[in-house]
Amino acid sequence: MTFFSKPMRSLLPLALLTGLAATAPGGGAMAAAPVDDAKCVQAYLGNTAFRPGAATGKLDKKTIAAAAALSEQFGLGDALPPLSGETVSAWCAFTTSAKGVEVAAIGRLRIYPSELKPKEPEADPGVPKQYAFNFSKVKLGHELDGRACNFSLSRILVNEKQTPDLIAIGKISVLDGRISFTKGQWLVGGTATPDSFVTANIGITDKGLLLGKMQVFHMFTDPGEPPHEPVLVAIKSKVAVPENAGGQAWTFDLDSDTRGVLELGDCH
């Protein structure tokens, strides 16, 4: 026994290094910590707006939260389970997939959810604060009251002679001189999906001009391009243009270089 005691002690550390100590009771091998997969995911997230910090190989709270935020923004829940020690390998494989490469390309922009808080009820019930417009000093017109119309919204560059670009279509209704968008569809791509049309707070004056505020997606987003933010426009229309079909059209500034054109038609 004394002959083997010294060699066995010297070989014990080697046994630990080669995995003999990672044997579960009963002879089954225990799962090794997925350090490389964790670093893979952390490096991937580090190249997006959801940076969890250094790629340490440890699935800490920052890494898990960053992965959850990325998944939520890009709707990955159906394809990827929440990040954990059991799913980190699947996440690492995702980073080099076609979808993973696409997400990484546009993931440098983080979209934070926003809540539109209404104004005080006594001021103007149901109107979000950023759309607040004081109509109390405006004499509204009622020529279109009770009517529903088709609408189109276009943009045109001020210093260029070109056909206006159509950016939205839908239907409106008019009551007490105020316009409500009952159905709308943005045509510019990006985050301006058909169900994201924002109800505006605009009205028609007794002079036939358009006043108020509305949010407008006026920049086109190509596939793979970071989405453009909408602009909140304070509308004071330049002119009212009569239409042959019995409708109306208004032009207003979107920014220093671009004008918007809101047209109504087929009113009934």
N, C-alpha and C positions, 0 to 999 in steps of 0.2 A: 504493500500500500504506500510505503514511504517513497518507493521508486517513482510512482506516478503523480504524487501530490504536487510537486513543483511544476512539472510541465502542464498539468491540467489548469493550475492557477494562471500560468502565463498565457494560455490559450483562451481563457474566458473572455477577455475583452474582444478578441477577434470574433468569437462566437456572437457576441452582442452586435458587432458591426455588420455581420453577414446575415442578420435577421433571425438567428435562432431564438433570440429573446422576444421576437414578435410573433411567436407561435401561441395561439389561443389554447386553452385547456381542451383536450380531446384531439389535438393535432392539427386543427384548422388554422390557416394563415389569417392574421388580422389585417384589415385594410390600412394601407399606409396613408398618412396625411397628404391631401392633394395640393401640396405647396406649389408645384409648377402650374397647375390649372388655376389656382387662385391668383398667382402672379400674372398669368395670361389674361384673366378677366380684369384685374386691376389696371394692367397696362392699356387694355382696350378702353375701359372707362376713362382712363387718364387722358385719352385723346379726344374726349367729348366734353360737353359742358357739365357733365356729371362726375367730375374728378373726385375720387375718394381719398386721394393722398398718395403716398409712396407705395410702390408695389412690394409689399412685405411678405406676401404669401400667406398672410393670416386673414381669414374672413371676419373682419371686425364689423362693428355696427355701421361705420361710414361706407364700407364697400357694399354691404347688403342694402343700405338705404339708397345708395347711388344706383345700384342695379334695379331696385324697385321703381325709382323715379324714371329711369330710362325706359323700362318696360311699360310703365303707365303712359308716358308721352307717345310712344310709338306702337302701342297696342300689341305687345308681344306675349300677353298672357296665354293666348291659345297655343303658341309655339314653344314657350319656355316656362317652366315652373319657377317659383320664387327661388332666388339664389340661396344655396345652403351647401354644407359639406357634401351632401348626397347628389346635388345637381350641378356642382361647379364644373364637372367635366363636360356636361352638356352645354353649359354657358361658354366654356372655352372653345368648343367645337363651333358654336354659333358665330363666334367672332370672325371666322374665316369663311363663313357661308356667304352666299350671294346676298341674302337679306341682311346679314351682319355688316357686310361692307357698305351696303346702301344706307343703313342706319348710321354708321360711323361718319359717312360723308355729310349727312345733314344733321348729325347729332351735336354739332358744335353750337347750336342755338337751342337754348332751353326755354320752353314756353311755360310760364307760370300761370296757373289758373287765377282768374280775377272775378270778384263778385261785384256786380253793379248794385250799389245801395240806392234805394229810392230816396227822393227828396222827402222833406217833412210833409205829411199828409195834407196839412192845411195850405201848403204852398201849391202843390200840383201832384196829386196822388198818382202813383204808378209810373212816373217819369224818372229814369235813372239820373243821378246828380250831374254827370258829365253832359247830359243832353238838355239840361235846364235852359229854358229860354223864356224870357218875360214877354208874354203875349198881351199883357194887360194894357200896354200902351199902343197896341197895334189894332187897327180896324180890319178885321178879317172879312174876306168875301165869302159869299154863300152860293155862288152860281153853280158850283159842282156838288153841293150838299146832297147826300143821299144817293150819289152815283158811284158806280164801280168802273174802273178803267184798267186797261193793260198799261204797263209802263216799261220803258227801257232806259237804262242808264249807260251813258257812253263817256269816254274821255277823249280829249283832243289836245295835242301839244300846241301851245300858244304861237310859237315862232315857226311852225312847220305847216305847210299846206298838205293835208292828208285827210283821208276819210276817217271819221271818228271810230275809235275802237269800242266795240260793245263790251261792257263789263258786267252788266246785270240785267235781268228781265223778271217780270212777274206781274202781280196785280195789286192795285191799291183801292181803297175806298175813302170817301170824303164825308166828314160830318162836322158841322159847326166850323167850317173853314179849315179844319185840321186833316192832314193826310195820314192814313194808317196803311202800312204795307201788310196786306193780308197773305201774300204769297210772294216769295222771292228766291232767285237763284243767281249766285255769283258765277261768273264765267272765267275767272282769272287764275284758278288753281290755288295751290298752297293750302293754308288753313281756312280759306274762304269756301267752305263746303256749302252745298245747297241749304242745309239746315242752320247755317250760321248767319243768316241775314239778320241784321240788327234793326229793330224797329226804330225809326227816326222820330224826331220831335219837330215837325215842320208844318207850316200853314201857308195858306194863300191869302194875300191881302186883298182889300177891295179894289186895288189898282191892278190886280192880276199878277203880282210879283210873289216870289217864293222867299220865305224867311224861316229861320230855325237852325237846328243842328242835326247832323246825322254822321254815322260812321261809314267810311267808304274804303273798300279794297280796290285801289286803282292801279296797282302794280301787278303785272302778270308773273307767275312763278312757274318756271320750267321744271320738269321732272328732275329730281336730284338736287335742286337748288334750294337753299334755305328760304322758308316762307317769308314774305314781306308783311310787315305790320300794316294794319289799316290806319287811315288818318281820320281824325275827328274834325269835321268841316263845319264852320259857322257859315251858314248859307245866307247870302244876300244876293239874289239873282240880279243879273245885269239887265236882261230884257225878257219880256214874255213874247214868244213867237207863236202866232196862231198856226194851227195845222189844218190841212184840207179836210182831214177825216173828222173834224169836230173836236180835236184834242188840243193840247197845249204843249209847249216846250220851254224850258228855262235853262239858261247857262249860268254857271257860278264857278268861282275859283276853287280848285282842289289844292294847289300849291302855286308857287311863283311861276311855274312853267306849264302848268296843266289846268285845263278847265273841264268841268263836268257838264254834261247835258242830260237833263231829265225830261223825258218825253212821255206824254199821256196820249192814249188813243183808244178807240172803240169804247167810249164811255156810254154807259146805259143805266 
